[in-house]
Amino acid sequence: MPSSRAEILVVDDSPVNRLLLRRALEAQDYAVTMAQHGREALELLLAHGAAFDIVLLDLLMPEMDGYEALAQIKDNPALRHIPVVMISAVEELESVVRCLELGATDYLLKPFNAAILRARISGSLASKRLRDLELEYLQQVGRLTEAAAAVEAGGFEPDALDGVVARTDALGQLARVFQQMAREVRAREERLQRQVRELRIEVDEAKRAREVAEITGTEYFRNLQERARQLRSKR
Amino acid sequence: MRRQSWTEELRVSEQEPINRTALDDLLATTGGDPAFLAELIDTYFEDSETLLPTMRNAVVAGSAEQLRRAAHSLKSNSASFGAQELTVLCRELEEQGRTGTLGGAAERLAQVEAEYDRVRRALEAARPAG
């Protein structure tokens, strides 16, 4: 689903309301998915929760009503950030209060007015986008601090920061400087390790030459050489 | 003055089963597409023909919750078409279901059925052909 087109989950048992809402929302260029009751909505949300930007939820429905569906959405850490706008013909004040207390973003009465529906949805979407951006920022700060811990532990991979360095803000700048410095430190370490390896090889060769010289310098070895020479000359 | 009051009274008691302004608003809201309005009206008829027997069964069986749900759905659907009187009657039945006081519900249901007939005829007349 393209990120520019908001995806709305409409939950309503009335075919007339589903038709009306689909029509009104698609006219606003929203992508619309339908569920006929709370249980179907929860199944869709658990399977594709991240795909939905907002839920429009009716109250009185078979299988699972809107109160229960709302409570389950707001109880689930993976779903609770999705704004839920109640849209119902239940007019009692206590119903409005109960839904808002359960975490609903808004409460619209049916029959809905298209202009009000549009305004409430765009308001909810704007706050969700702001929240999504804050969440992403915090996650990226987390990646930067993890990277710092990895540098200390000696296991840092500079590519781990690719998503953060692409940011155009101060956090992105910090990540770029950090990544650059970590790369330089890593290159220096690799250079040093190479030099150590080369030195070790030189040391090994010198040691071998010394051992050969020690063996060939002994009287026993010289006697062996003399006997070998005599044997060759007798042939 | 007296005569004017009498005609006003007559107009209220014999008001149109559907409010044309509400229907025009509905059409405008949904992009002014007559084919869509026809589909919506057909869907309303189909749904009502399930909801009314459900309400009848609920009243006979004394099932308040079933009555509440079905009356609520018919109320909500009817309100979208500006069927004001039917909406009011369904709201009263819904309230009876909600509070579990079903006294007089059969009579009120008969009123709902009669009013639905008027609404259906009005919507059939207003339904775009095709």
Chai-1 contact restraints between the chains, C-beta under 6 A:
chainA,res_idxA,chainB,res_idxB,connection_type,confidence,min_distance_angstrom,max_distance_angstrom,comment,restraint_id
A,S14,B,S73,contact,1.0,0.0,6.0,A-B,restraint_1
A,S14,B,N77,contact,1.0,0.0,6.0,A-B,restraint_2
A,P15,B,T43,contact,1.0,0.0,6.0,A-B,restraint_3
A,P15,B,D47,contact,1.0,0.0,6.0,A-B,restraint_4
A,V16,B,T43,contact,1.0,0.0,6.0,A-B,restraint_5
A,V16,B,Y44,contact,1.0,0.0,6.0,A-B,restraint_6
A,V16,B,D47,contact,1.0,0.0,6.0,A-B,restraint_7
A,V16,B,N77,contact,1.0,0.0,6.0,A-B,restraint_8
A,L19,B,L40,contact,1.0,0.0,6.0,A-B,restraint_9
A,L19,B,T43,contact,1.0,0.0,6.0,A-B,restraint_10
A,R23,B,T30,contact,1.0,0.0,6.0,A-B,restraint_11
A,A24,B,T29,contact,1.0,0.0,6.0,A-B,restraint_12
A,A27,B,G31,contact,1.0,0.0,6.0,A-B,restraint_13
A,L60,B,R69,contact,1.0,0.0,6.0,A-B,restraint_14
A,L60,B,H72,contact,1.0,0.0,6.0,A-B,restraint_15
A,A89,B,K75,contact,1.0,0.0,6.0,A-B,restraint_16
A,A89,B,S76,contact,1.0,0.0,6.0,A-B,restraint_17
A,K110,B,S76,contact,1.0,0.0,6.0,A-B,restraint_18
A,P111,B,A79,contact,1.0,0.0,6.0,A-B,restraint_19
A,P111,B,S80,contact,1.0,0.0,6.0,A-B,restraint_20
A,A114,B,T29,contact,1.0,0.0,6.0,A-B,restraint_21
